[in-house]
Amino acid sequence: MKLIASLGSLALVAALAACGDSAPKRPTLEEDLAAISAFNQRYLGSINDEDIATLSALTTENHVMIAPNRPPIVGKAANDAVNGRAFDQFMFDETWSPVETVVSGDLGFQRGSYTTTATPRAGGDARTIKGTFLRIYQRQRDGAWRMTRDTFNSESATPTN
């Protein structure tokens, strides 16, 4: 009987030890910031490379984009359609300059500035727009970051006299 009790205790200790080892390690702030920076490189690269598949893969299913002078674009499919039309009409050269990145648990946000030059595929002059952005990122179950909300505005055009 003592042998059975000892084996039972040993099994309980082993099970508890296994539970402690299987807890996922929480990334450090530095690791999260590096992961968001790497995410941004992929996201920005997909815009400049006109890679709609990668761009789509980097957003959540319920992604919302709030662009100037239009209603919010809600959901991955709606965002993919808008981005696809934009890629059909223009070639893009975009840069970002993040100013602040904050991570809290499984959410992060970043604000900064951007410059986009859009060149019409049908010909005509390229147009450069500068502005600011605010993005919200969400950590997924696999630990990867995805964009879940995106809003931006453009600077007012400087009047010429």
Protein Blocks (a to p, Z undefined) as FASTA:
>chain_A
ZZmmmmmmmmmmmmmmmmmmmpccdddfklmmmmmmmmmmmmmmmmmnopaklmmmmpcf
klccddehiacdedjklmmmmmmmmmmmpccddddddfbdcdehjbccdddddddddddf
kgpjdddddddddddddddfkopacdfbdcdddddddddZZ
